[in-house]
Amino acid sequence: MALTNEQIERYSRHIILKEVGAKGQKKLLNAKVLIIGAGGLGAPAALYLAAAGVGTIGIADADDVDLSNLQRQVIHTTPDIGKPKVESAKETMEAINPDVKVITYHEFITSDNILDIIKDYDFVIDGTDNFPAKFLINDACVMAKKPFSHAGIIRFKGQLMTYVPGQGPCYRCVFKEPPPKDAVPTCKQAGVIGAMGGVIGSLQAMEAVKYIIGQGDLLTGWLLTYDALKMDFRKVKLPHDTSTCPVCGKNPTITTLIDYEQAECEGLGL
């Protein structure tokens, strides 16, 4: 596939990078990334992946745009209030880059549909806002051998990690199961600074791009944490005991997907 003159101009800042070049840009144009959650994390991730020329981007979210979303979910605008988030996101992404094919899933992600949805994608971004969804995404990606980026934000803090099959620990290696209901404050209770979504969601997009072009070191085996008030980034080495993880271990005890009880906007989510 040869790049058109318009594509050469559009992606010129990528192409002049020796780590990307025309070859890397073609990889991006041929790639498929799924973003689950079109909120505080998914919004900036979707914007940057669309601008980067990722050829097919799936975006899944069952919610409609609400006024309180606009403080951080920068893919939506005030006229979008009441519109399905996936439709609002699609319109913005296509306006940024008509090269991109956007596939929308205006539905909740559950154990019944997640494996069918993720099967055609090269990389998954977890931009969800609750622990049950995060565990479901992790377990499905491990079972389907799909790499994914986990992230979460609350108040002035955020975190992210990347799972690549066979190369490091999964989310459940670190966090064994969802916390008890009401054990962690929701972001409605605790709040979240809007720009935090931009910082962490953009890092998720960067992980996806690096995975696609095969350059750099991914956050595989590491948890990156960010404290905005202290302007402090830290990388924490994650344990990976293949004998004990109930999903990615040598003798998994979780072999079917679980729909845990949902709670809105928990902990390090959106």
N, C-alpha and C positions, 0 to 999 in steps of 0.2 A: 504494500500500500504506500503510495507516494503522497507526501503532504502537499496540499494545494498552496498556492501563493498566499491566500488569505490565512491559512493555518500557520504557515511559516512566519507571517507577521504577528499573528495573534500570540503564538507561543515562542516568540523570538527570545525572550528572556530565559526560557527553559532551554531552548536549543543551544544557546551559547555556553551553557554549563557543561563541562566535560563529563559530569556525573549523569547528565540527562541526554543531551544531544537529540538528534532526530530519532534515533533508535528508542530512547527512553520515552519520547513524546508519543511515538507510535504505540508503545506498550500502554501508556495511559489511555490513549484513544480506543484501544482494544479491551480495556479492563472493565470489570463490572463490580461496583461497590454498593452494598446495601447499608442504608442508615436507618436504624430503628429508633424512632423518636425525632420529631421535627420541632424540638424545643430549644432550651438554652444551649445544649451541647450540639445537637444535630443541626441547628441553624447555621452556625459558622462553619461547621464541617462541610455541610452541603454547599455553601457558597464557594468555599475554596476548592472543593473537588470539582465543581462545575467549571469554575474559572480555569482550573488546571487542565481541563479537557478530558476528564475521565469519561469514557464513551457512553457507559450506561450506569445510571445511578438510580437505585431503588430507594424509595422513602416510605416508611410505614409509620402511621400514627392514626389513632381513632378519634382524636379530639378536634374541636373547632377552635379557631383563633379567639382569644379572650383579651379584653383590655389589659389585664394584669400580666399577660405574656410579653407585652411589647417592651417592657423594661429590660429584657435580656434576649428575647428570641428575634434576632435582627433580620431574619429572612422575611418576616411579616411586617405589614404596615397598618396604620389605623384604618384605611378603607377595607382591609381584609377581615376585620372583626366579624365573627359569625360564619366565616368561610372555613371549610375543612382545611386543617393545617397542611395536609399533603398537596392540596390544590394550590394554596397560596405559595408554598415552597416551590412547586413545579413552575408556576408562572415566573417567579423571580429567577430561578436557575436557568430557565430557557431564555429569559431576557438577557442574562449575563452571557450565555454561550449557546447559540443554536446548534452547535456541534453535538451537544449532549442529549441523549435519550433518557428521559425521566419516566420511571415506572412507579405508580403510586399504589399504596395499599391502605385504603381508608378503613382499617379494621384493627381490632386488638390482636396482638401477637400471643398465641396460646400454644399449648402442647399439640393441638390438633393441626395447626397450620404452619408452624415455624420451619419444620424440616423441608416442607415443600417450597416455602418462600426462599430460604437461604441456599437451596441446592445449586442454583445457577450463578451464584456470585463468587467472586474471587476473594473478597474481604468484607467483613461486617464491622460496622461501627455501632457500639452500644451507647445510644444517647438517651436511654430511658430514665425515668424518675422514681423508680421504686425497686426494692430488693427482689421481690418475686420475679420481676421481668429480667433482672440482671442474672439471677441464677438460671432461669430458663434459657436465656441466650447463651450463657456459658455452656450449659449441659448440651444444648443442641449443637453448638459449634464443635465441641469436643467429639460428640458422636458422629457428626458429619465431616469431621476433619477440615473445618474451616477456620482460618485465622481471623482474629477479631481484636478490636481495641475496646477495652473497658474504661469508663471514666465516671467520675462523680464530683459534684460540687455542692457546697453549702456554706453560708455566711461568706467568709473571705478565704475559704480553703478549697482545694481541689486535689484530685489524684487521678492517675491513669496508669494502665499497664497493657501490654500486648501479649496475646497468646498466639503461638504458632505451633501447629501440631507436631509433636515429637521433639520440640526444641526447648521446652520450659514448662513451668507450672501454669495451671489454669486458675481461674478466679476461685474455684472451690478448694484448691490446694491451700489458699490463704484464708478465705472466709468459708468456713465449713458449711454453714446453713444460714438462712435469713434470721435476723434477730427477732426476738419476741415482739408481738404487736405492741406499739406504743413505747418500745424501749429506746427508740431513736426519734428525735424531733423531726417533724416534717419541715420543708422549707417555707411553708405557710406560717409555721410557728417560729422558726429560727431565722428566716430571711436568707437572701443570697444577693450579693452585689452583682449587678448585671454583667459587668465586664469579665467576671470570672468565667462565664460561659464562653466568651470569645477566646480567652487564653487557653483553656483546656480543650475546647472543641477544635480549635485550630491545631493544637498538638495532635489530636486524633487524626485530623486530615493529613498531617505531616507523616504520621506512622503509616497510613494507608498508601500515600505516595511513595514512601521509601520501600515499602513492601513490593509495590507494583514494579518499580524500576530496578529493584534489587541493589539498592545502594544504602550505605550507612548502617548504623547499629540500631536495631529496634529495641523497644522496652520489653524484650522477652527475658523473663527471669528477674525483672526489676519493677518496683512500684515507684513512680515519680510523684512526689507530693509538692504542693505549692501553697505557701502562706503569703497572701497578698499584703497583709499589714506589715509583715516583716520583710517582704520581698525576698523570700527564701525558697529556693528550689532544693529538694533533696531526693537522692535516689537510694532506695532501700532494697537490698538483695532479698529476693523471695525464696522461701524454702521449696524444694521440689523432691518430695519423697514418693517415688512411684509405687511404693508398697502400701501406702495408706490412703491416697486420694480416692474417694468413692466413685469418681467419674473417669479421670484420666490415668488412674493407677493400673498396675499390672492385673489386678483382680477387682475390677469395678463392681460395686454393690448397687450403684444407681445405673440401671440399664434402660429405664423408660423415663420419659420426660414428666416433670411434676409441675402442676399449676398451684403454686402456693397462694394463700389468701392475699389478695391485693390490698395495699394501703396507698393512699395518694401521696406522692412527692416526699418520699422518705429520705432521710440521711443524706449521704453523698450522691444525690441524684440531680434533678433539675431544680 
